[in-house]
Amino acid sequence: MNIQEQDREYIAGTYSRFPIVIVSGKGSIVTDIDGRDYIDMTSGIAVNSFGVSDEVWRSAVCEQIGKVQHMSNLYYTEPCVKVAKILCERTGLKRVFFSNSGAEANECAIKVARKYAADKKGDDCYTIITLRNSFHGRTITTLAATGQVHYHELFRPLTPGFVNAEADNFGEIESYAKIHKTAAIMIECVQGEGGVIPLSPDYVKKVAQFAKDNDIVLIVDEVQTGNGRSGKLYSYMNYDIQPDIVSTAKGLAGGLPMGATLMGEKVKDTLRPGDHGSTFGGNPIAAAGAVSVLERIDDELLAGVRAKSKFLFDAFTNSQGIEQVSGMGLMIGLKTAKPAKEIVNQCMNNGVLCLTAKDRVRLLPALNIPDELLAKAAEVIKKACK
């Protein structure tokens, strides 16, 4: 059997894979088993921050492999402390809990918010308001937080205590908070899996102020939007707010599994020894990768992300077959006249890898994708949309 046949034989059938086998790559070019090259506009769904086989990242990871690959969290290790220090210094948040994925980072955020509310307001204060069209993960609890019913249907009963308000409708937030004893409000500043739809600045600021005024924990899910993707280190920074909790993962360690839950002043001491844990959380190898990523997400790189974003918005706006361009930074959605899946397949056949998000074509290239590759990919995408 070939690789695709073995995959179907031995791996759980949870993915509708594209019919190509990727075996290698460099930067924003990946190569399949037949030797064909593709411009990668996906970066592993916003994971490979600096593309494939990045030299700085690889060197940092390999150096750490030669020291120690894992110790339990009963001992101190240096790499995760470095990551936590960078995150706290650059966000103003105070403590970090490390895990392995975005769903786990969100699980921790939910636990912290509920424990804080229980400690301050009583055990019956546990409801978390999320937004319709949101996506927060695939565990039973993060599915409950996700505001898309079709993700819920096969896995009921879900964890109770979540209600979904309409995005950009502040009145619904106020109404739910009156009906329910509310521990937290949890938002994505850009709803990625929901179609790459940014929330309006006025709405986000109202939600943040409402949470502050009512001692409600504000959680911002930065799993997909974080680590430079939006043109700022974290997308909430584009809205001039300060969350109580930020969850992040995906691009944090540049291709290794790492999640992080950042806790602000209000909740920084909520977790005590034994309240939470993760065997692999803060793993030295993943943390070394994260240090190499975060140290390079500087003002110059972020300015480059914003410039590349402007180029793509300009290229696609008013282009034939493209009805709307949405998103932020290098997280872009295209509402197209033709079905998104059809366009993605046509692009793949012409050497460009893209994604979908609901009914939109989704683009998540590496933060440092060369301008010439970006321009070439944009032309292939525009042609497919016509």
C-alpha positions, -999 to 999 in steps of 0.1 A, spaced: 0 0 0 11 36 -6 11 63 20 -25 74 13 -38 38 14 -20 31 46 -34 63 61 -69 52 53 -62 17 67 -46 26 100 -55 62 110 -89 73 124 -110 88 96 -114 122 111 -98 143 83 -108 149 47 -72 151 34 -61 166 1 -47 139 -22 -10 150 -18 17 136 5 41 164 17 76 151 24 98 182 27 100 220 23 119 252 29 103 284 41 70 289 22 77 262 -4 66 226 4 73 196 -18 52 164 -23 62 128 -26 63 132 -64 87 162 -62 62 189 -70 65 222 -52 37 243 -38 35 278 -23 22 272 12 -5 298 21 -16 277 51 15 274 74 0 243 89 -32 263 99 -12 292 113 14 270 130 46 273 111 52 309 120 85 312 100 77 285 74 91 250 70 125 240 83 134 275 95 171 276 103 169 296 135 140 275 149 157 242 139 190 252 155 173 261 188 152 229 189 182 207 180 204 223 206 178 216 233 173 180 221 210 176 229 205 187 265 172 173 278 140 165 260 117 163 289 115 166 327 83 165 347 69 198 361 81 187 395 115 202 385 125 236 371 137 239 335 150 270 319 133 272 284 97 275 297 108 302 321 122 321 292 90 318 272 69 329 302 91 359 309 89 371 272 51 366 272 45 385 304 69 413 296 53 419 262 17 416 272 16 430 308 0 398 320 15 382 351 15 344 350 16 316 324 3 280 324 17 258 297 -1 230 279 1 213 245 -27 228 223 -52 256 219 -81 235 233 -60 228 265 -51 265 268 -88 273 266 -97 246 291 -72 262 315 -87 296 309 -122 283 316 -110 266 348 -93 298 360 -123 319 353 -147 296 371 -124 292 401 -119 329 404 -157 335 402 -164 307 427 -138 321 451 -152 357 448 -189 352 442 -198 317 451 -201 283 435 -232 292 416 -214 319 395 -200 298 367 -217 308 334 -194 318 306 -207 339 277 -192 331 244 -202 343 209 -221 325 182 -199 315 152 -169 311 176 -146 282 178 -127 273 210 -116 236 206 -128 200 204 -128 187 239 -163 183 255 -159 216 274 -144 237 246 -170 223 223 -196 236 247 -179 270 246 -179 269 208 -208 289 194 -215 266 164 -243 241 169 -232 216 142 -201 209 163 -223 199 192 -247 175 176 -228 142 179 -214 147 214 -242 157 238 -245 162 267 -218 189 267 -204 206 297 -231 229 311 -227 266 319 -221 282 285 -244 306 265 -237 321 231 -244 357 223 -246 372 189 -213 387 178 -212 425 176 -245 427 196 -235 442 229 -271 442 241 -271 404 242 -240 404 264 -258 427 289 -290 406 287 -272 373 294 -252 388 322 -285 398 339 -301 364 335 -270 343 344 -245 346 372 -216 352 349 -180 341 356 -165 352 322 -169 365 287 -148 347 261 -142 361 227 -120 358 196 -112 392 182 -112 376 147 -135 345 144 -111 323 124 -130 290 120 -162 310 118 -151 326 85 -122 350 93 -146 377 106 -131 405 128 -152 419 157 -159 456 155 -136 478 177 -165 496 194 -181 462 204 -148 448 218 -142 479 238 -177 479 252 -174 442 262 -140 448 279 -154 478 299 -185 459 309 -164 429 321 -142 453 341 -171 472 356 -188 440 367 -158 420 379 -163 395 351 -132 377 338 -125 387 301 -109 358 282 -95 365 247 -88 333 226 -57 340 206 -51 304 195 -52 313 158 -49 351 159 -19 352 182 19 353 179 21 380 152 -6 367 129 -28 398 132 0 423 127 4 428 164 18 403 188 -18 395 199 -49 406 181 -65 422 212 -36 448 209 -54 461 178 -84 470 200 -66 488 228 -80 466 256 -63 445 283 -79 410 289 -77 392 322 -68 359 304 -53 352 270 -51 317 255 -27 310 227 -11 280 208 -7 272 171 22 295 160 37 299 195 63 271 191 66 273 153 55 237 146 58 220 180 28 214 202 26 241 228 -3 260 244 -2 288 269 -27 305 291 -17 340 302 -32 353 334 -35 390 344 -34 407 377 -70 399 387 -65 361 383 -28 356 386 -30 338 419 -62 318 413 -44 285 406 -27 268 435 -5 236 436 -27 207 425 -54 228 409 -43 220 374 -15 202 355 0 190 322 26 163 318 41 178 287 32 214 294 63 236 291 83 208 275 119 220 270 120 213 233 87 230 225 97 259 247 131 263 230 111 265 197 88 291 212 117 313 224 132 313 189 98 324 175 89 350 200 124 367 200 119 373 162 84 387 163 97 422 167 85 456 154 101 451 121 85 417 115 51 429 126 54 459 102 62 434 75 31 414 84 9 445 81 25 455 48 19 420 33 -16 421 46 -23 454 28 -9 439 -4 -33 410 -2 -63 431 7 -55 455 -22 -49 426 -46 -82 408 -38 -105 438 -33 -127 444 -63 -111 414 -81 -134 394 -103 -152 366 -85 -142 379 -50 -172 394 -33 -156 403 1 -122 403 17 -121 399 55 -96 393 83 -66 410 99 -29 407 93 -20 375 75 -53 359 85 -75 366 55 -109 352 43 -122 355 7 -159 353 1 -161 340 -35 -187 337 -61 -176 301 -68 -176 275 -40 -145 279 -18 -136 242 -20 -136 244 -57 -112 273 -56 -89 256 -31 -87 225 -53 -80 246 -84 -52 265 -66 -37 232 -54 -36 219 -89 -18 251 -99 8 249 -71 -7 270 -43 -21 255 -10 -50 273 6 -77 265 32 -114 271 38 -133 285 67 -170 280 64 -179 293 29 -146 313 25 -112 307 12 -88 312 41 -52 323 38 -27 319 66 8 322 51 40 323 71 47 356 87 79 360 67 67 347 33 88 364 6 69 392 -13 75 376 -46 59 343 -35 30 362 -20 24 380 -53 27 348 -73 2 330 -50 -22 359 -51 -23 357 -89 -30 320 -89 -58 326 -64 -73 355 -83 -73 334 -115 -91 305 -97 -118 329 -85 -127 342 -119 
